[in-house]
Amino acid sequence: MSLTAELSRKTSRLTEILARMDRIIVAFSAGVDSTVVAQAAFLARGDHAQAATAVSPSLASGEKEEAIHLAELIGIPHRLVTTSEFATEEYRANAPNRCFFCKTELYQILSQSIAGTAWETATLVNGANLDDRGDHRPGMQAASNYHVRSPLIEAEFTKEDVRALARHWELPIWDKPAHPCLSSRIAYGVEVTEERVQRIDQGEQFLRDQFEIRELRVRLEPNELARIEVPLEEIPKLTTPSALTKISDQFLQLGFRNVTLDLQGFRSGSLNSFLSINDLQIAAPKT
């Protein structure tokens, strides 16, 4: 797939931005955005670029392994970073700014790990793109606090641009659905616990394996209610008598008290639709 003139210009701009950095550390989730940034960083700076993947109970099954595989495919040095956001009371409380505390944990660990080393002057970068600016993303405040740059935004990449460039570079995840952390499935105000995110992960894996649905969410609402979201065209797979029985039995066995199927279908970030203006304006604490 060839690039349009406009996307070719943006790609050159992206490479130029990264080439001006002495050393680069990419916050690498194995999603399409951070994978494109990792590829661009490696093309621009070679071994002076590295990728770092946060590993904690909120990481969905298979994502760590995919990050390792993608880094090997790109050729970029890669390390796994164990984070402990579940030890933070503010994170577990699951207010609308929960993501701030998760990203703060990652950026703090990365910053501390390079202090006094040859990588001390490295620039931390993330995979945020222009489309992310219209969503509720308190993690961007944490990025600002730690001077993390967003080269895709600086080079004016939209999500569509990112996928097109990933396809051009023959990155296998160019069409990968978004995989935000498991904690994002839990309704605001419901405590985030390791048991709950594990249960959500197991529920999603069950649905993918049993019904071959690629994009879905298991949302955890108050009172341990599981709300399943799948694309509208996939709903018939889950509504046969045998499927309903199988899903109900499995989810109750996992520890959910009730199971529902959302008839509005899959919506990325649907829990944010319940936030008030005041919630959206919560200021993340400065560090």
C-alpha positions as CSV (number, residue, x, y, z in Angstrom):
1,M,0.0,0.0,0.0
2,S,1.5,3.3,-1.1
3,L,1.2,6.5,1.0
4,T,-0.7,9.6,-0.1
5,A,1.4,12.7,-0.6
6,E,-0.1,14.2,2.6
7,L,0.7,11.1,4.7
8,S,4.1,10.9,3.2
9,R,4.7,14.4,4.4
10,K,3.5,13.6,7.9
11,T,5.7,10.5,8.0
12,S,8.7,12.6,7.1
13,R,7.8,15.1,9.8
14,L,7.4,12.2,12.3
15,T,10.8,10.9,11.5
16,E,12.4,14.3,11.7
17,I,10.9,15.0,15.1
18,L,12.3,11.7,16.5
19,A,15.7,12.1,14.7
20,R,16.3,15.3,16.7
21,M,16.0,13.4,20.0
22,D,19.3,12.1,21.5
23,R,17.7,8.9,22.9
24,I,14.1,7.8,22.9
25,I,12.0,5.6,25.2
26,V,8.7,4.6,23.7
27,A,5.8,3.8,26.1
28,F,4.9,0.7,24.2
29,S,1.5,-1.0,24.7
30,A,1.6,-3.1,21.5
31,G,-1.4,-1.1,20.2
32,V,-1.2,0.3,16.6
33,D,-0.3,3.8,17.8
34,S,2.7,3.0,20.0
35,T,3.8,0.3,17.5
36,V,4.0,2.9,14.7
37,V,5.9,5.2,17.1
38,A,8.3,2.4,18.0
39,Q,9.0,1.6,14.3
40,A,9.5,5.3,13.5
41,A,11.8,5.8,16.5
42,F,13.9,2.8,15.5
43,L,14.2,4.0,11.9
44,A,15.2,7.4,13.2
45,R,17.6,6.5,16.0
46,G,18.4,2.8,15.8
47,D,19.8,1.4,19.1
48,H,19.4,4.9,20.6
49,A,15.7,4.1,20.8
50,Q,14.0,1.5,23.1
51,A,10.5,0.4,23.9
52,A,9.2,-0.2,27.4
53,T,6.0,-2.1,28.2
54,A,4.2,-1.8,31.5
55,V,3.2,-5.1,33.0
56,S,0.5,-5.4,35.7
57,P,-2.7,-7.2,36.4
58,S,-4.5,-4.6,34.2
59,L,-2.8,-5.9,31.1
60,A,-5.0,-8.1,29.1
61,S,-4.0,-11.7,28.3
62,G,-1.7,-12.0,25.3
63,E,-0.7,-8.3,25.2
64,K,2.7,-8.8,26.9
65,E,3.5,-11.6,24.4
66,E,2.4,-9.5,21.5
67,A,4.6,-6.6,22.7
68,I,7.6,-8.9,22.8
69,H,6.9,-10.2,19.3
70,L,6.4,-6.8,17.8
71,A,9.5,-5.4,19.3
72,E,11.5,-8.3,17.9
73,L,9.9,-7.8,14.5
74,I,10.8,-4.1,14.5
75,G,14.2,-4.7,15.9
76,I,13.9,-2.2,18.7
77,P,15.4,-3.0,22.1
78,H,12.6,-3.8,24.5
79,R,12.1,-4.1,28.2
80,L,9.2,-5.1,30.4
81,V,8.5,-2.8,33.4
82,T,6.5,-4.1,36.3
83,T,4.2,-1.4,37.7
84,S,2.3,-1.3,41.0
85,E,-0.6,1.0,40.4
86,F,-2.9,-1.4,42.3
87,A,-1.0,-0.4,45.5
88,T,-2.2,3.2,45.0
89,E,-5.4,4.1,46.9
90,E,-6.4,6.7,44.3
91,Y,-6.1,4.2,41.5
92,R,-8.2,1.6,43.2
93,A,-10.8,4.2,44.1
94,N,-11.5,4.4,40.3
95,A,-12.5,8.1,40.0
96,P,-12.7,9.5,36.5
97,N,-9.0,10.5,36.7
98,R,-7.9,6.9,37.5
99,C,-5.7,6.8,34.4
100,F,-3.6,9.7,35.7
101,F,-2.3,7.5,38.6
102,C,-1.5,4.6,36.3
103,K,0.5,6.7,33.8
104,T,2.2,8.6,36.6
105,E,3.4,5.2,38.0
106,L,4.8,4.2,34.6
107,Y,6.5,7.5,33.8
108,Q,7.9,7.8,37.3
109,I,9.4,4.3,37.1
110,L,10.9,5.0,33.7
111,S,12.4,8.3,34.8
112,Q,13.9,6.8,37.9
113,S,15.3,3.8,36.0
114,I,17.4,6.0,33.6
115,A,18.7,8.4,36.2
116,G,22.5,8.4,36.3
117,T,22.8,6.3,33.2
118,A,23.6,7.0,29.5
119,W,19.8,7.1,29.0
120,E,19.3,10.0,31.4
121,T,18.9,12.4,28.6
122,A,16.3,10.2,26.8
123,T,13.0,11.6,25.7
124,L,9.9,9.7,26.8
125,V,7.3,9.5,24.0
126,N,3.8,8.0,23.8
127,G,1.4,7.0,21.1
128,A,-1.3,9.6,21.5
129,N,-2.7,10.9,18.1
130,L,-4.9,13.8,17.2
131,D,-8.1,11.9,17.7
132,D,-7.2,11.2,21.3
133,R,-7.5,14.9,22.1
134,G,-11.3,14.8,21.9
135,D,-11.6,11.9,24.4
136,H,-11.4,11.9,28.2
137,R,-7.7,11.1,28.8
138,P,-6.4,12.2,32.3
139,G,-3.2,10.2,31.5
140,M,-2.2,13.1,29.3
141,Q,-1.8,15.3,32.4
142,A,0.6,12.7,33.7
143,A,2.5,12.8,30.4
144,S,2.7,16.6,30.7
145,N,4.0,16.4,34.3
146,Y,6.9,14.1,33.1
147,H,7.6,16.0,29.9
148,V,6.5,13.0,27.8
149,R,6.1,14.0,24.1
150,S,3.5,12.8,21.7
151,P,5.2,12.7,18.3
152,L,2.1,11.5,16.4
153,I,0.2,14.6,17.6
154,E,3.2,16.9,16.7
155,A,3.3,15.4,13.2
156,E,-0.5,15.8,13.0
157,F,-1.4,12.1,12.7
158,T,-5.0,11.0,13.0
159,K,-6.0,7.4,13.9
160,E,-6.7,6.7,10.2
161,D,-3.2,8.0,9.3
162,V,-1.6,5.8,11.9
163,R,-3.4,2.7,10.6
164,A,-2.5,3.6,7.0
165,L,1.2,4.0,7.9
166,A,1.2,0.8,9.9
167,R,-0.2,-1.0,6.9
168,H,2.4,0.6,4.6
169,W,5.2,-0.6,6.9
170,E,3.5,-4.1,6.9
171,L,3.1,-4.1,10.7
172,P,0.7,-7.0,11.5
173,I,-1.4,-5.0,13.9
174,W,-2.3,-2.3,11.5
175,D,-6.0,-3.2,11.9
176,K,-5.8,-4.3,15.5
177,P,-8.8,-3.1,17.6
178,A,-8.0,-0.9,20.6
179,H,-7.1,-2.8,23.7
180,P,-7.2,-0.3,26.7
181,C,-6.3,-1.6,30.1
182,L,-8.7,-4.0,31.8
183,S,-9.4,-1.4,34.6
184,S,-11.1,0.8,32.0
185,R,-13.9,-1.8,31.9
186,I,-14.9,-1.1,35.5
187,A,-17.6,1.6,36.1
188,Y,-16.3,4.7,37.8
189,G,-16.7,4.5,41.5
190,V,-16.5,0.7,41.7
191,E,-13.2,-0.3,43.3
192,V,-10.5,-1.6,40.9
193,T,-9.1,-4.9,42.3
194,E,-6.9,-7.6,40.8
195,E,-9.7,-10.1,41.2
196,R,-12.1,-8.0,39.2
197,V,-9.8,-7.3,36.3
198,Q,-8.8,-11.0,36.1
199,R,-12.5,-11.9,36.0
200,I,-13.1,-9.4,33.2
201,D,-10.1,-10.8,31.3
202,Q,-11.4,-14.3,31.6
203,G,-14.8,-13.3,30.5
204,E,-13.5,-11.6,27.4
205,Q,-11.2,-14.4,26.5
206,F,-14.2,-16.8,26.8
207,L,-16.3,-14.8,24.4
208,R,-13.5,-14.5,21.9
209,D,-12.7,-18.2,21.9
210,Q,-16.2,-19.5,22.0
211,F,-17.9,-17.1,19.5
212,E,-14.9,-15.8,17.4
213,I,-15.7,-12.1,18.1
214,R,-12.7,-9.9,17.6
215,E,-13.9,-6.6,19.2
216,L,-15.8,-6.7,22.4
217,R,-15.9,-5.5,26.0
218,V,-17.0,-6.9,29.3
219,R,-18.0,-3.9,31.4
220,L,-18.3,-4.4,35.2
221,E,-21.1,-2.3,36.6
222,P,-22.1,-2.0,40.4
223,N,-23.2,-5.1,42.2
224,E,-21.0,-7.3,40.1
225,L,-23.1,-7.0,36.9
226,A,-21.4,-7.9,33.7
227,R,-22.5,-5.8,30.7
228,I,-21.3,-7.4,27.4
229,E,-20.7,-5.1,24.4
230,V,-20.2,-6.6,20.9
231,P,-20.7,-5.0,17.5
232,L,-24.4,-5.0,16.5
233,E,-23.8,-7.5,13.7
234,E,-22.3,-10.0,16.2
235,I,-25.2,-9.9,18.7
236,P,-27.1,-12.8,17.0
237,K,-24.2,-15.1,17.9
238,L,-24.8,-14.5,21.5
239,T,-28.6,-14.7,21.6
240,T,-29.4,-18.3,20.7
241,P,-30.7,-20.4,23.6
242,S,-27.6,-22.5,23.8
243,A,-25.3,-19.4,23.7
244,L,-27.3,-17.6,26.4
245,T,-27.0,-20.6,28.7
246,K,-23.3,-21.1,28.0
247,I,-22.5,-17.4,28.6
248,S,-24.7,-17.2,31.8
249,D,-23.2,-20.3,33.3
250,Q,-19.6,-19.3,32.5
251,F,-20.0,-15.7,33.8
252,L,-21.7,-16.8,37.0
253,Q,-19.0,-19.3,37.6
254,L,-16.4,-16.6,37.1
255,G,-18.0,-14.6,39.9
256,F,-20.4,-12.1,38.2
257,R,-23.8,-12.0,39.9
258,N,-25.8,-11.0,36.8
259,V,-25.0,-10.9,33.0
260,T,-26.5,-8.5,30.5
261,L,-26.0,-8.0,26.7
262,D,-25.9,-4.3,25.7
263,L,-28.4,-3.9,22.8
264,Q,-26.7,-0.7,21.7
265,G,-23.6,-2.7,20.7
266,F,-20.0,-2.0,21.1
267,R,-18.9,1.6,21.9
268,S,-15.3,2.4,22.7
269,G,-15.2,4.4,25.9
270,S,-18.9,4.0,26.6
271,L,-18.4,4.4,30.4
272,N,-17.3,7.9,29.7
273,S,-20.8,8.8,28.5
274,F,-21.9,8.7,32.1
275,L,-19.5,11.4,33.2
276,S,-20.8,14.8,34.1
277,I,-19.1,18.1,33.1
278,N,-17.7,18.3,36.6
279,D,-16.2,14.8,36.3
280,L,-14.6,15.7,33.0
281,Q,-13.1,18.8,34.5
282,I,-11.5,17.1,37.5
283,A,-7.9,18.4,37.6
284,A,-5.3,15.7,38.0
285,P,-2.9,16.6,40.7
286,K,0.4,18.1,39.6
287,T,3.7,16.4,40.5
